[in-house]
Amino acid sequence: MPVGVRRQSSTQGVASDDEDDTSSVLVLVPSDVNLNLSQDLSNRSLCQSMGDDSMFVNTKTETESINQDFPAVAPSNSSRPMNSIFRGGGLSRSAVQLLSQDDQTLNEMLEVDVDIDIDIDIDDEDEVNDTELTRAAASTITTATTSGDRGRSHTRASTRSSNTNEKYILRVEELEHQLRQKEIENSSNKLAWEKKSQLQQRVWESKIHDLQKELTQIKELNISSVNVNTDADVDAADDVNININVADHDGPCATDDIDKQLVEDARVATLSTDQIARYSRQLLLREGWGVTGQQKLLSSRVLVIGAGGIGSTLLLYLASSGVGNITVMDFDHVDMSNLHRQVIHTDEGVGMNKAISACNAMKKLNPTINCTPMTEMLTFDNAMELVKRHDCVVDACDNPRTRYLINDACILNNIPLVSGSAMGVEGQLTVFGYKDSGCYRCLYPKVNPTEGSKSCSDNGVLGPVPGLIGVLQAIEALKVLTGAENTMHDRLLMYDSLRCSFMTIKKGKKRSTCAICGPQPSIVSMDQSRAVTSSARGPQQCGTVLLGDRITSEMNKSCENYYQLLKDDIAHVLLDVRVARQFELCSLKGAFNIELASLEDNVAQIVELSDRGSKSIYCVCRRGIASAEATRILSEILPSHYSVFNIKGGLNAWVIDVDPSFPMY
């Protein structure tokens, strides 16, 4: 049976005439009972007298069922949520929250047994549940107030429910009072905690200030830190550790009698502070690294032949890893065309010797190591003495003659050799003369001048390829120096950048027929090495001289001589023997392109161009090496009345001596 609830004045059933009387009580009446207000007080005037925020609810004779999800849903005849009706009716927020509880919670809080006996037709066996009564009561709370000018309203609620109403009213007001007291208490506690926290903060700040003030008075304190334990006068406070670093101060101090030697002896560290900080990441490694491995690197001596594309990344990683002594040997100078792959050099270093440029870059990267540049060329005369002063040699050169030379010097001195090469889009890597492995002559026992004539300057190279080979060489060198396992001494690595593939080929041990590392070597000195290696292509600088020995001095013409020929407008044939892709880059006016490799197949064309020998033939290439060979071949094939000359130094010399604006590559 639903019950309506509304607030009346303290006089039961009668509205108060006193406008200042704000005391009121809750009157619970069955919603089925007709309140039957006086006719002169209409619903509209009653609502106006109660104010805009309150109205009667559940005054119908037949009230619809209250939503079980109350109080979220207002009664069907109310246009506003029930909570707004509660607030408008004069109940505090605490009371509204109280009446919004579920059945069980509300019964427990109210603890009132309801026994309503009114004159309504119900079955005697039916019992009115306290929870339903409470829920229905909460759903129909309203306030009935009237002003003195509006008159008084009377209700004919059963007097037998008055006691029950009073119990509810008293209990609700009691709980409301308790809630307000609790809110006041919580607010007071919050303020107390805030004041206590602020007070404690001031206490801490004062203690820290006092400690700092005392520390500023300490002079020449030789300890590195001070640990201060401060206890807070608060519950469950922990000890606070204040670590303060104190710098050295001038003036006398009681710590002057500390034995500095004793302090140093107590410090257990085989590496310096800077070394531990610099190499800490690789110090944490196992399998040949760690402190012992780093000490080996710091005391190692490495010779690197070549500071070009392979040497660039190789040298940087050797330096950054802490190889203590690095010797760089390169006679060449930095050229603009080198920079796309030789990343150790810079644009500002163009024209500088590569060994010096590389050492400058390594010292900037790691100033703790020793770098020694050598600007001369490695020869059969200085190789033995140079190699034996080092623990490991790394071959980063670009010509087969130097590879044979380095190999022979390392084998004769029993020094391991890390070898790498790059050409075009491919690269190779292996280790020679280490752990009973074979040598370079075991893989390439015969010198092949034709096959070995390829170079990056003639055939091109993809910039990152030599850089990658250099990185791999650096790793192998570090493994050799530290004694790590699984080096490439028994394998040959082949890299194809276009396919991004690495292929490893297993190498055999020393060849029984090897000329230098076999059981019966034929090469036991560098003079013998020179004798069997002279036909191999060597470095660029000596290429012209060596090939020039095969032609007479009269066959070599300088760029100034050829310029005078052009100036005098003398008829001739200019034969450019470079490969076609180089010829497309740049050439001299009037040149005919016939590659050196196909020169003998095009002799008839050359004869026709020279008008059967009436015109002189001038051969040119990029550096004067291939053109010297072309001059030799033609002088041997053509009849003696043909005049064949080589432009010494090639197009590179033309840029220096005649036309500085001519492209160099």
JODA-V217191 format. One record per backbone hydrogen bond with DSSP energy under -0.5 kcal/mol. NH is the residue of the N-H (numbers start at 0). CO is the residue of the C=O. Records with the same first field share a line. If there is no record, write none. Layout:
NH: CO, CO
This chain:
3: 28
4: 139
5: 26
6: 141
7: 24
9: 22
11: 9
13: 10
14: 152
18: 16
20: 17
21: 19
24: 7
26: 5
27: 25
28: 3, 26
30: 1
31: 1
32: 29
34: 32
40: 37
41: 39
45: 41
46: 42
47: 43
48: 44
49: 45
50: 46
53: 50
62: 60
69: 66
71: 68
77: 74
83: 80
84: 80
85: 81
86: 82
87: 83
88: 84
89: 86
90: 85
95: 91
96: 92
97: 93
98: 94
99: 95
100: 97
105: 101
106: 102
107: 103
108: 104
109: 105
110: 106
113: 111
114: 112
119: 117
121: 119
125: 122
128: 126
132: 128
133: 129
134: 130
135: 131
136: 132
137: 133
138: 134
139: 135, 136
140: 137
143: 6
144: 142
149: 146
150: 146, 147
160: 157
161: 158
164: 160
165: 161
166: 162
167: 163
168: 164
169: 165
170: 166
171: 167
172: 168
173: 169
174: 170
175: 171
176: 172
177: 173
178: 174
179: 175
180: 176
181: 177
182: 178
183: 179
184: 180
185: 181
186: 182
187: 183
188: 184
189: 185
190: 186
191: 187
192: 188
193: 189
194: 190
195: 191
196: 192
197: 193
198: 194
199: 195
200: 196
201: 197
202: 198
203: 199
204: 200
205: 201
206: 202
207: 203
208: 204
209: 205
210: 206
211: 207
212: 208
213: 209
214: 210
215: 211
216: 213
217: 214
221: 219
225: 243
227: 225, 241
229: 227, 239
233: 231
236: 233
239: 229
240: 238
241: 227, 239
242: 240
243: 225, 241
245: 223
246: 244
255: 252
256: 253
257: 254
259: 257
262: 258
263: 259
264: 260
265: 261
266: 262, 263
267: 265
268: 266
275: 271
276: 272
277: 273
278: 274
282: 278
283: 279
284: 281
289: 281
292: 288
293: 289
294: 290
295: 291
296: 292
297: 293
298: 294
299: 296
301: 324
302: 391
303: 301, 326
304: 302, 393
305: 303, 328
311: 307
312: 308
313: 309
314: 310
315: 311
316: 312
317: 313
318: 314
319: 315
320: 316
321: 317, 318
322: 317
323: 296, 321
324: 299
325: 369
326: 301
327: 325, 371
328: 303
329: 327, 373
333: 351
337: 334
338: 334, 335
340: 337
341: 337
342: 340
344: 341
348: 345
349: 346
350: 333
351: 348
353: 331
354: 329
356: 352
357: 353
358: 354
359: 355
360: 356
361: 357
362: 358
363: 359
364: 360
365: 361
368: 365
369: 323
370: 368
371: 325
372: 370
373: 327
382: 378
385: 381
386: 382
387: 383
388: 385
389: 386
390: 300
391: 300
392: 415
393: 302
394: 392, 417
395: 304, 393
400: 536
402: 398
403: 399
404: 400
405: 401
406: 402
407: 403
408: 404
409: 405
410: 406
411: 407
412: 408
413: 409, 410
414: 409
415: 390
416: 431
417: 392
418: 416, 429
419: 394
420: 427
422: 425
423: 459
424: 422
425: 422
426: 494
427: 420
428: 492
429: 418
430: 487
431: 416
432: 437
436: 433
437: 507
441: 438
442: 438
443: 439
448: 446
451: 447
452: 449
453: 450
458: 454
459: 455
461: 423
462: 460
464: 461
465: 461
466: 462
467: 463
468: 464
469: 465
470: 466
471: 467
472: 468
473: 469
474: 470
475: 471
476: 472
477: 473
478: 474
479: 475
480: 476
481: 477
482: 478
483: 478
489: 486
490: 487
491: 504
492: 428
493: 502
494: 426
495: 500
496: 424, 494
499: 495
500: 495
502: 493
504: 491
506: 489
509: 435
513: 510
517: 513
520: 517
521: 514
522: 514
523: 521
528: 524
529: 525
530: 526
531: 527
532: 528, 529
533: 529
535: 532
542: 538, 539
543: 539
545: 541
546: 542
547: 543
548: 544
549: 546
550: 547
554: 551
555: 551, 552
556: 554, 645
561: 557
562: 558
563: 559
564: 560
565: 561
566: 562
567: 563
568: 565
569: 564
572: 615
574: 572, 617
575: 573, 591
576: 574, 619
581: 578
582: 578
583: 579
584: 580, 581
585: 581
590: 587
591: 573
593: 575, 591
595: 576
597: 594
598: 595
601: 597, 598
602: 599
605: 601
606: 602
607: 603
608: 604
609: 605
610: 607
611: 606
613: 609, 610
614: 609
615: 570
616: 642
617: 572, 615
618: 616, 644
619: 574
627: 623
628: 624
629: 625
630: 626
631: 627
632: 628
633: 629
634: 630
635: 631
636: 632
637: 633
641: 638
643: 641
644: 616
645: 554
646: 618
647: 556, 645
649: 646
650: 620
651: 621, 648
652: 648
653: 649
654: 650
655: 651
656: 652
657: 653
658: 653
659: 657
661: 658
